[in-house]
């Protein structure tokens, strides 16, 4: 639903197809209306889109 936070887990940059990494711009393009957070498999990092970095996010 528009505006709801999307959270994912298991991102592993070592196994991304064609060496393509997740980044804020890609998440913004794919999910322009939702805050998105994808946690790295190591739990030592995450990729967030612009809406997830906004102080207005839940």
CHARMM internal coordinates of N, CA and C (Angstrom, degrees):
IC EDIT
DIST 1 N 1 CA 1.4468
DIST 1 CA 1 C 1.5337
ANGL 1 N 1 CA 1 C 108.40
DIST 1 C 2 N 1.2953
ANGL 1 CA 1 C 2 N 115.86
DIHE 1 N 1 CA 1 C 2 N 143.21
DIST 2 N 2 CA 1.4568
ANGL 1 C 2 N 2 CA 121.97
DIHE 1 CA 1 C 2 N 2 CA -178.70
DIST 2 CA 2 C 1.5313
ANGL 2 N 2 CA 2 C 110.75
DIHE 1 C 2 N 2 CA 2 C -56.89
DIST 2 C 3 N 1.3232
ANGL 2 CA 2 C 3 N 116.06
DIHE 2 N 2 CA 2 C 3 N 130.91
DIST 3 N 3 CA 1.4497
ANGL 2 C 3 N 3 CA 121.61
DIHE 2 CA 2 C 3 N 3 CA 177.37
DIST 3 CA 3 C 1.5140
ANGL 3 N 3 CA 3 C 115.58
DIHE 2 C 3 N 3 CA 3 C 91.36
DIST 3 C 4 N 1.3208
ANGL 3 CA 3 C 4 N 117.67
DIHE 3 N 3 CA 3 C 4 N -16.68
DIST 4 N 4 CA 1.4674
ANGL 3 C 4 N 4 CA 119.83
DIHE 3 CA 3 C 4 N 4 CA -179.76
DIST 4 CA 4 C 1.5234
ANGL 4 N 4 CA 4 C 110.44
DIHE 3 C 4 N 4 CA 4 C -79.11
DIST 4 C 5 N 1.3205
ANGL 4 CA 4 C 5 N 115.66
DIHE 4 N 4 CA 4 C 5 N 143.61
DIST 5 N 5 CA 1.4545
ANGL 4 C 5 N 5 CA 120.15
DIHE 4 CA 4 C 5 N 5 CA 179.96
DIST 5 CA 5 C 1.5265
ANGL 5 N 5 CA 5 C 110.55
DIHE 4 C 5 N 5 CA 5 C -70.66
DIST 5 C 6 N 1.3216
ANGL 5 CA 5 C 6 N 114.83
DIHE 5 N 5 CA 5 C 6 N 138.75
DIST 6 N 6 CA 1.4604
ANGL 5 C 6 N 6 CA 122.14
DIHE 5 CA 5 C 6 N 6 CA 176.35
DIST 6 CA 6 C 1.5202
ANGL 6 N 6 CA 6 C 106.52
DIHE 5 C 6 N 6 CA 6 C -111.87
DIST 6 C 7 N 1.3249
ANGL 6 CA 6 C 7 N 116.80
DIHE 6 N 6 CA 6 C 7 N 124.91
DIST 7 N 7 CA 1.4578
ANGL 6 C 7 N 7 CA 121.32
DIHE 6 CA 6 C 7 N 7 CA 179.90
DIST 7 CA 7 C 1.5172
ANGL 7 N 7 CA 7 C 109.57
DIHE 6 C 7 N 7 CA 7 C -122.45
DIST 7 C 8 N 1.3130
ANGL 7 CA 7 C 8 N 115.09
DIHE 7 N 7 CA 7 C 8 N 136.95
DIST 8 N 8 CA 1.4509
ANGL 7 C 8 N 8 CA 120.14
DIHE 7 CA 7 C 8 N 8 CA 178.50
DIST 8 CA 8 C 1.5179
ANGL 8 N 8 CA 8 C 110.35
DIHE 7 C 8 N 8 CA 8 C -133.89
DIST 8 C 9 N 1.3141
ANGL 8 CA 8 C 9 N 116.53
DIHE 8 N 8 CA 8 C 9 N 159.81
DIST 9 N 9 CA 1.4602
ANGL 8 C 9 N 9 CA 122.40
DIHE 8 CA 8 C 9 N 9 CA 179.92
DIST 9 CA 9 C 1.5179
ANGL 9 N 9 CA 9 C 108.77
DIHE 8 C 9 N 9 CA 9 C -139.62
DIST 9 C 10 N 1.3109
ANGL 9 CA 9 C 10 N 115.51
DIHE 9 N 9 CA 9 C 10 N 145.71
DIST 10 N 10 CA 1.4566
ANGL 9 C 10 N 10 CA 120.17
DIHE 9 CA 9 C 10 N 10 CA 173.16
DIST 10 CA 10 C 1.5075
ANGL 10 N 10 CA 10 C 114.14
DIHE 9 C 10 N 10 CA 10 C 111.88
DIST 10 C 11 N 1.3420
ANGL 10 CA 10 C 11 N 117.32
DIHE 10 N 10 CA 10 C 11 N 7.63
DIST 11 N 11 CA 1.4513
ANGL 10 C 11 N 11 CA 120.34
DIHE 10 CA 10 C 11 N 11 CA 178.45
DIST 11 CA 11 C 1.5242
ANGL 11 N 11 CA 11 C 109.18
DIHE 10 C 11 N 11 CA 11 C -62.74
DIST 11 C 12 N 1.3204
ANGL 11 CA 11 C 12 N 116.55
DIHE 11 N 11 CA 11 C 12 N 125.76
DIST 12 N 12 CA 1.4648
ANGL 11 C 12 N 12 CA 122.10
DIHE 11 CA 11 C 12 N 12 CA 178.58
DIST 12 CA 12 C 1.5257
ANGL 12 N 12 CA 12 C 108.47
DIHE 11 C 12 N 12 CA 12 C -129.74
DIST 12 C 13 N 1.3017
ANGL 12 CA 12 C 13 N 116.32
DIHE 12 N 12 CA 12 C 13 N 105.04
DIST 13 N 13 CA 1.4609
ANGL 12 C 13 N 13 CA 120.99
DIHE 12 CA 12 C 13 N 13 CA -176.99
DIST 13 CA 13 C 1.5265
ANGL 13 N 13 CA 13 C 112.67
DIHE 12 C 13 N 13 CA 13 C -62.59
DIST 13 C 14 N 1.3147
ANGL 13 CA 13 C 14 N 117.51
DIHE 13 N 13 CA 13 C 14 N -18.62
DIST 14 N 14 CA 1.4640
ANGL 13 C 14 N 14 CA 120.86
DIHE 13 CA 13 C 14 N 14 CA -179.74
DIST 14 CA 14 C 1.5232
ANGL 14 N 14 CA 14 C 113.66
DIHE 13 C 14 N 14 CA 14 C -74.86
DIST 14 C 15 N 1.3144
ANGL 14 CA 14 C 15 N 118.02
DIHE 14 N 14 CA 14 C 15 N -16.14
DIST 15 N 15 CA 1.4626
ANGL 14 C 15 N 15 CA 120.44
DIHE 14 CA 14 C 15 N 15 CA -177.39
DIST 15 CA 15 C 1.5293
ANGL 15 N 15 CA 15 C 113.29
DIHE 14 C 15 N 15 CA 15 C -122.06
DIST 15 C 16 N 1.3018
ANGL 15 CA 15 C 16 N 116.92
DIHE 15 N 15 CA 15 C 16 N 18.35
DIST 16 N 16 CA 1.4627
ANGL 15 C 16 N 16 CA 119.96
DIHE 15 CA 15 C 16 N 16 CA 179.51
DIST 16 CA 16 C 1.5275
ANGL 16 N 16 CA 16 C 110.48
DIHE 15 C 16 N 16 CA 16 C -71.50
DIST 16 C 17 N 1.3231
ANGL 16 CA 16 C 17 N 117.10
DIHE 16 N 16 CA 16 C 17 N 137.13
DIST 17 N 17 CA 1.4639
ANGL 16 C 17 N 17 CA 120.65
DIHE 16 CA 16 C 17 N 17 CA -179.96
DIST 17 CA 17 C 1.5264
ANGL 17 N 17 CA 17 C 111.46
DIHE 16 C 17 N 17 CA 17 C -60.53
DIST 17 C 18 N 1.3100
ANGL 17 CA 17 C 18 N 115.89
DIHE 17 N 17 CA 17 C 18 N 135.83
DIST 18 N 18 CA 1.4714
ANGL 17 C 18 N 18 CA 122.89
DIHE 17 CA 17 C 18 N 18 CA 177.43
DIST 18 CA 18 C 1.5259
ANGL 18 N 18 CA 18 C 112.86
DIHE 17 C 18 N 18 CA 18 C 58.29
DIST 18 C 19 N 1.3275
ANGL 18 CA 18 C 19 N 118.02
DIHE 18 N 18 CA 18 C 19 N 20.09
DIST 19 N 19 CA 1.4615
ANGL 18 C 19 N 19 CA 121.29
DIHE 18 CA 18 C 19 N 19 CA 179.67
DIST 19 CA 19 C 1.5174
ANGL 19 N 19 CA 19 C 113.98
DIHE 18 C 19 N 19 CA 19 C 68.58
DIST 19 C 20 N 1.3262
ANGL 19 CA 19 C 20 N 116.64
DIHE 19 N 19 CA 19 C 20 N 13.72
DIST 20 N 20 CA 1.4650
ANGL 19 C 20 N 20 CA 121.30
DIHE 19 CA 19 C 20 N 20 CA -178.52
DIST 20 CA 20 C 1.5278
ANGL 20 N 20 CA 20 C 109.28
DIHE 19 C 20 N 20 CA 20 C -79.15
DIST 20 C 21 N 1.3184
ANGL 20 CA 20 C 21 N 116.70
DIHE 20 N 20 CA 20 C 21 N 122.82
DIST 21 N 21 CA 1.4579
ANGL 20 C 21 N 21 CA 121.77
DIHE 20 CA 20 C 21 N 21 CA -176.57
DIST 21 CA 21 C 1.5195
ANGL 21 N 21 CA 21 C 111.63
DIHE 20 C 21 N 21 CA 21 C -100.32
DIST 21 C 22 N 1.3187
ANGL 21 CA 21 C 22 N 116.28
DIHE 21 N 21 CA 21 C 22 N 151.24
DIST 22 N 22 CA 1.4577
ANGL 21 C 22 N 22 CA 120.38
DIHE 21 CA 21 C 22 N 22 CA 172.84
DIST 22 CA 22 C 1.5179
ANGL 22 N 22 CA 22 C 108.71
DIHE 21 C 22 N 22 CA 22 C -69.49
DIST 22 C 23 N 1.3224
ANGL 22 CA 22 C 23 N 115.49
DIHE 22 N 22 CA 22 C 23 N 144.38
DIST 23 N 23 CA 1.4638
ANGL 22 C 23 N 23 CA 119.96
DIHE 22 CA 22 C 23 N 23 CA 174.92
DIST 23 CA 23 C 1.5262
ANGL 23 N 23 CA 23 C 109.16
DIHE 22 C 23 N 23 CA 23 C -152.91
DIST 23 C 24 N 1.3052
ANGL 23 CA 23 C 24 N 115.65
DIHE 23 N 23 CA 23 C 24 N 169.11
DIST 24 N 24 CA 1.4586
ANGL 23 C 24 N 24 CA 121.62
DIHE 23 CA 23 C 24 N 24 CA -176.95
DIST 24 CA 24 C 1.5274
ANGL 24 N 24 CA 24 C 111.63
DIHE 23 C 24 N 24 CA 24 C -58.30
DIST 24 C 25 N 1.3228
ANGL 24 CA 24 C 25 N 117.48
DIHE 24 N 24 CA 24 C 25 N -44.45
DIST 25 N 25 CA 1.4574
ANGL 24 C 25 N 25 CA 120.36
DIHE 24 CA 24 C 25 N 25 CA -177.90
DIST 25 CA 25 C 1.5281
ANGL 25 N 25 CA 25 C 111.97
DIHE 24 C 25 N 25 CA 25 C -61.81
DIST 25 C 26 N 1.3228
ANGL 25 CA 25 C 26 N 116.63
DIHE 25 N 25 CA 25 C 26 N -41.97
DIST 26 N 26 CA 1.4634
ANGL 25 C 26 N 26 CA 120.28
DIHE 25 CA 25 C 26 N 26 CA 178.52
DIST 26 CA 26 C 1.5154
ANGL 26 N 26 CA 26 C 112.41
DIHE 25 C 26 N 26 CA 26 C -64.65
DIST 26 C 27 N 1.3314
ANGL 26 CA 26 C 27 N 116.29
DIHE 26 N 26 CA 26 C 27 N -41.34
DIST 27 N 27 CA 1.4672
ANGL 26 C 27 N 27 CA 120.00
DIHE 26 CA 26 C 27 N 27 CA 178.72
DIST 27 CA 27 C 1.5301
ANGL 27 N 27 CA 27 C 110.86
DIHE 26 C 27 N 27 CA 27 C -68.69
DIST 27 C 28 N 1.3372
ANGL 27 CA 27 C 28 N 117.15
DIHE 27 N 27 CA 27 C 28 N -37.61
DIST 28 N 28 CA 1.4689
ANGL 27 C 28 N 28 CA 120.59
DIHE 27 CA 27 C 28 N 28 CA 176.79
DIST 28 CA 28 C 1.5239
ANGL 28 N 28 CA 28 C 110.50
DIHE 27 C 28 N 28 CA 28 C -60.18
DIST 28 C 29 N 1.3229
ANGL 28 CA 28 C 29 N 116.66
DIHE 28 N 28 CA 28 C 29 N -43.31
DIST 29 N 29 CA 1.4592
ANGL 28 C 29 N 29 CA 121.39
DIHE 28 CA 28 C 29 N 29 CA -178.27
DIST 29 CA 29 C 1.5325
ANGL 29 N 29 CA 29 C 110.86
DIHE 28 C 29 N 29 CA 29 C -67.71
DIST 29 C 30 N 1.3210
ANGL 29 CA 29 C 30 N 117.33
DIHE 29 N 29 CA 29 C 30 N -41.96
DIST 30 N 30 CA 1.4670
ANGL 29 C 30 N 30 CA 121.57
DIHE 29 CA 29 C 30 N 30 CA -177.77
DIST 30 CA 30 C 1.5339
ANGL 30 N 30 CA 30 C 112.85
DIHE 29 C 30 N 30 CA 30 C -75.57
DIST 30 C 31 N 1.3272
ANGL 30 CA 30 C 31 N 117.12
DIHE 30 N 30 CA 30 C 31 N -31.14
DIST 31 N 31 CA 1.4741
ANGL 30 C 31 N 31 CA 121.99
DIHE 30 CA 30 C 31 N 31 CA -175.61
DIST 31 CA 31 C 1.5323
ANGL 31 N 31 CA 31 C 109.96
DIHE 30 C 31 N 31 CA 31 C -134.40
DIST 31 C 32 N 1.3336
ANGL 31 CA 31 C 32 N 117.78
DIHE 31 N 31 CA 31 C 32 N 69.29
DIST 32 N 32 CA 1.4682
ANGL 31 C 32 N 32 CA 120.04
DIHE 31 CA 31 C 32 N 32 CA -174.68
DIST 32 CA 32 C 1.5299
ANGL 32 N 32 CA 32 C 114.65
DIHE 31 C 32 N 32 CA 32 C -68.66
DIST 32 C 33 N 1.3239
ANGL 32 CA 32 C 33 N 117.68
DIHE 32 N 32 CA 32 C 33 N -19.74
DIST 33 N 33 CA 1.4666
ANGL 32 C 33 N 33 CA 120.89
DIHE 32 CA 32 C 33 N 33 CA -174.73
DIST 33 CA 33 C 1.5200
ANGL 33 N 33 CA 33 C 114.57
DIHE 32 C 33 N 33 CA 33 C -110.46
DIST 33 C 34 N 1.3415
ANGL 33 CA 33 C 34 N 116.80
DIHE 33 N 33 CA 33 C 34 N 6.49
DIST 34 N 34 CA 1.4623
ANGL 33 C 34 N 34 CA 120.22
DIHE 33 CA 33 C 34 N 34 CA -177.36
DIST 34 CA 34 C 1.5193
ANGL 34 N 34 CA 34 C 111.17
DIHE 33 C 34 N 34 CA 34 C -133.21
DIST 34 C 35 N 1.3238
ANGL 34 CA 34 C 35 N 117.22
DIHE 34 N 34 CA 34 C 35 N 140.50
DIST 35 N 35 CA 1.4624
ANGL 34 C 35 N 35 CA 119.57
DIHE 34 CA 34 C 35 N 35 CA 168.79
DIST 35 CA 35 C 1.5313
ANGL 35 N 35 CA 35 C 108.62
DIHE 34 C 35 N 35 CA 35 C -71.31
DIST 35 C 36 N 1.3367
ANGL 35 CA 35 C 36 N 116.46
DIHE 35 N 35 CA 35 C 36 N 135.36
DIST 36 N 36 CA 1.4626
ANGL 35 C 36 N 36 CA 121.53
DIHE 35 CA 35 C 36 N 36 CA -176.58
DIST 36 CA 36 C 1.5215
ANGL 36 N 36 CA 36 C 110.06
DIHE 35 C 36 N 36 CA 36 C -129.93
DIST 36 C 37 N 1.3284
ANGL 36 CA 36 C 37 N 115.58
DIHE 36 N 36 CA 36 C 37 N 134.64
DIST 37 N 37 CA 1.4605
ANGL 36 C 37 N 37 CA 122.58
DIHE 36 CA 36 C 37 N 37 CA 173.90
DIST 37 CA 37 C 1.5263
ANGL 37 N 37 CA 37 C 107.67
DIHE 36 C 37 N 37 CA 37 C -132.50
DIST 37 C 38 N 1.3359
ANGL 37 CA 37 C 38 N 115.86
DIHE 37 N 37 CA 37 C 38 N 126.98
DIST 38 N 38 CA 1.4609
ANGL 37 C 38 N 38 CA 121.30
DIHE 37 CA 37 C 38 N 38 CA 177.66
DIST 38 CA 38 C 1.5262
ANGL 38 N 38 CA 38 C 107.37
DIHE 37 C 38 N 38 CA 38 C -122.43
DIST 38 C 39 N 1.3229
ANGL 38 CA 38 C 39 N 116.88
DIHE 38 N 38 CA 38 C 39 N 114.11
DIST 39 N 39 CA 1.4640
ANGL 38 C 39 N 39 CA 122.04
DIHE 38 CA 38 C 39 N 39 CA -178.34
DIST 39 CA 39 C 1.5249
ANGL 39 N 39 CA 39 C 110.86
DIHE 38 C 39 N 39 CA 39 C -82.73
DIST 39 C 40 N 1.3190
ANGL 39 CA 39 C 40 N 114.75
DIHE 39 N 39 CA 39 C 40 N 140.02
DIST 40 N 40 CA 1.4622
ANGL 39 C 40 N 40 CA 121.40
DIHE 39 CA 39 C 40 N 40 CA 176.54
DIST 40 CA 40 C 1.5181
ANGL 40 N 40 CA 40 C 109.03
DIHE 39 C 40 N 40 CA 40 C -69.92
DIST 40 C 41 N 1.3132
ANGL 40 CA 40 C 41 N 115.86
DIHE 40 N 40 CA 40 C 41 N 149.18
DIST 41 N 41 CA 1.4638
ANGL 40 C 41 N 41 CA 121.86
DIHE 40 CA 40 C 41 N 41 CA -178.95
DIST 41 CA 41 C 1.5360
ANGL 41 N 41 CA 41 C 111.68
DIHE 40 C 41 N 41 CA 41 C -56.67
DIST 41 C 42 N 1.3300
ANGL 41 CA 41 C 42 N 117.72
DIHE 41 N 41 CA 41 C 42 N -28.48
DIST 42 N 42 CA 1.4603
ANGL 41 C 42 N 42 CA 122.00
DIHE 41 CA 41 C 42 N 42 CA -179.38
DIST 42 CA 42 C 1.5290
ANGL 42 N 42 CA 42 C 112.84
DIHE 41 C 42 N 42 CA 42 C -77.85
DIST 42 C 43 N 1.3308
ANGL 42 CA 42 C 43 N 116.21
DIHE 42 N 42 CA 42 C 43 N -13.54
DIST 43 N 43 CA 1.4674
ANGL 42 C 43 N 43 CA 123.33
DIHE 42 CA 42 C 43 N 43 CA -174.44
DIST 43 CA 43 C 1.5320
ANGL 43 N 43 CA 43 C 111.99
DIHE 42 C 43 N 43 CA 43 C 64.45
DIST 43 C 44 N 1.3259
ANGL 43 CA 43 C 44 N 117.18
DIHE 43 N 43 CA 43 C 44 N 20.18
DIST 44 N 44 CA 1.4646
ANGL 43 C 44 N 44 CA 121.88
DIHE 43 CA 43 C 44 N 44 CA 177.49
DIST 44 CA 44 C 1.5163
ANGL 44 N 44 CA 44 C 111.96
DIHE 43 C 44 N 44 CA 44 C -108.99
DIST 44 C 45 N 1.3031
ANGL 44 CA 44 C 45 N 117.19
DIHE 44 N 44 CA 44 C 45 N 11.40
DIST 45 N 45 CA 1.4516
ANGL 44 C 45 N 45 CA 120.57
DIHE 44 CA 44 C 45 N 45 CA 179.78
DIST 45 CA 45 C 1.5129
ANGL 45 N 45 CA 45 C 110.89
DIHE 44 C 45 N 45 CA 45 C -171.10
DIST 45 C 46 N 1.3188
ANGL 45 CA 45 C 46 N 114.63
DIHE 45 N 45 CA 45 C 46 N 168.37
DIST 46 N 46 CA 1.4565
ANGL 45 C 46 N 46 CA 121.00
DIHE 45 CA 45 C 46 N 46 CA 178.71
DIST 46 CA 46 C 1.5157
ANGL 46 N 46 CA 46 C 108.29
DIHE 45 C 46 N 46 CA 46 C -155.75
DIST 46 C 47 N 1.3229
ANGL 46 CA 46 C 47 N 115.50
DIHE 46 N 46 CA 46 C 47 N 158.39
DIST 47 N 47 CA 1.4564
ANGL 46 C 47 N 47 CA 122.02
DIHE 46 CA 46 C 47 N 47 CA 173.84
DIST 47 CA 47 C 1.5167
ANGL 47 N 47 CA 47 C 105.99
DIHE 46 C 47 N 47 CA 47 C -114.83
DIST 47 C 48 N 1.3305
ANGL 47 CA 47 C 48 N 116.24
DIHE 47 N 47 CA 47 C 48 N 129.13
DIST 48 N 48 CA 1.4601
ANGL 47 C 48 N 48 CA 122.15
DIHE 47 CA 47 C 48 N 48 CA -179.57
DIST 48 CA 48 C 1.5181
ANGL 48 N 48 CA 48 C 109.35
DIHE 47 C 48 N 48 CA 48 C -123.68
DIST 48 C 49 N 1.3279
ANGL 48 CA 48 C 49 N 116.03
DIHE 48 N 48 CA 48 C 49 N 146.80
DIST 49 N 49 CA 1.4516
ANGL 48 C 49 N 49 CA 118.24
DIHE 48 CA 48 C 49 N 49 CA 173.01
DIST 49 CA 49 C 1.5218
ANGL 49 N 49 CA 49 C 108.81
DIHE 48 C 49 N 49 CA 49 C -87.19
DIST 49 C 50 N 1.3247
ANGL 49 CA 49 C 50 N 115.97
DIHE 49 N 49 CA 49 C 50 N 176.92
DIST 50 N 50 CA 1.4608
ANGL 49 C 50 N 50 CA 121.35
DIHE 49 CA 49 C 50 N 50 CA -175.75
DIST 50 CA 50 C 1.5242
ANGL 50 N 50 CA 50 C 111.87
DIHE 49 C 50 N 50 CA 50 C -59.40
DIST 50 C 51 N 1.3310
ANGL 50 CA 50 C 51 N 117.80
DIHE 50 N 50 CA 50 C 51 N -42.27
DIST 51 N 51 CA 1.4617
ANGL 50 C 51 N 51 CA 119.86
DIHE 50 CA 50 C 51 N 51 CA -179.55
DIST 51 CA 51 C 1.5268
ANGL 51 N 51 CA 51 C 112.44
DIHE 50 C 51 N 51 CA 51 C -63.85
DIST 51 C 52 N 1.3145
ANGL 51 CA 51 C 52 N 117.57
DIHE 51 N 51 CA 51 C 52 N -34.31
DIST 52 N 52 CA 1.4714
ANGL 51 C 52 N 52 CA 121.00
DIHE 51 CA 51 C 52 N 52 CA 178.98
DIST 52 CA 52 C 1.5236
ANGL 52 N 52 CA 52 C 111.39
DIHE 51 C 52 N 52 CA 52 C -71.65
DIST 52 C 53 N 1.3174
ANGL 52 CA 52 C 53 N 117.33
DIHE 52 N 52 CA 52 C 53 N -22.92
DIST 53 N 53 CA 1.4608
ANGL 52 C 53 N 53 CA 121.24
DIHE 52 CA 52 C 53 N 53 CA 179.03
DIST 53 CA 53 C 1.5257
ANGL 53 N 53 CA 53 C 112.19
DIHE 52 C 53 N 53 CA 53 C -89.20
DIST 53 C 54 N 1.3091
ANGL 53 CA 53 C 54 N 116.17
DIHE 53 N 53 CA 53 C 54 N -6.85
DIST 54 N 54 CA 1.4535
ANGL 53 C 54 N 54 CA 121.58
DIHE 53 CA 53 C 54 N 54 CA -177.69
DIST 54 CA 54 C 1.5271
ANGL 54 N 54 CA 54 C 110.83
DIHE 53 C 54 N 54 CA 54 C -76.22
DIST 54 C 55 N 1.3289
ANGL 54 CA 54 C 55 N 117.39
DIHE 54 N 54 CA 54 C 55 N 142.89
DIST 55 N 55 CA 1.4711
ANGL 54 C 55 N 55 CA 120.08
DIHE 54 CA 54 C 55 N 55 CA 177.35
DIST 55 CA 55 C 1.5302
ANGL 55 N 55 CA 55 C 112.75
DIHE 54 C 55 N 55 CA 55 C -63.16
DIST 55 C 56 N 1.3275
ANGL 55 CA 55 C 56 N 117.84
DIHE 55 N 55 CA 55 C 56 N -15.09
DIST 56 N 56 CA 1.4638
ANGL 55 C 56 N 56 CA 121.32
DIHE 55 CA 55 C 56 N 56 CA -179.18
DIST 56 CA 56 C 1.5213
ANGL 56 N 56 CA 56 C 112.06
DIHE 55 C 56 N 56 CA 56 C -82.27
DIST 56 C 57 N 1.3331
ANGL 56 CA 56 C 57 N 118.36
DIHE 56 N 56 CA 56 C 57 N -9.70
DIST 57 N 57 CA 1.4579
ANGL 56 C 57 N 57 CA 121.11
DIHE 56 CA 56 C 57 N 57 CA -178.75
DIST 57 CA 57 C 1.5239
ANGL 57 N 57 CA 57 C 109.94
DIHE 56 C 57 N 57 CA 57 C -67.50
DIST 57 C 58 N 1.3517
ANGL 57 CA 57 C 58 N 116.40
DIHE 57 N 57 CA 57 C 58 N 148.79
DIST 58 N 58 CA 1.4751
ANGL 57 C 58 N 58 CA 119.49
DIHE 57 CA 57 C 58 N 58 CA 179.53
DIST 58 CA 58 C 1.5027
ANGL 58 N 58 CA 58 C 112.58
DIHE 57 C 58 N 58 CA 58 C -65.60
END
COOR INIT
IC SEED 1 N 1 CA 1 C
IC BUILD
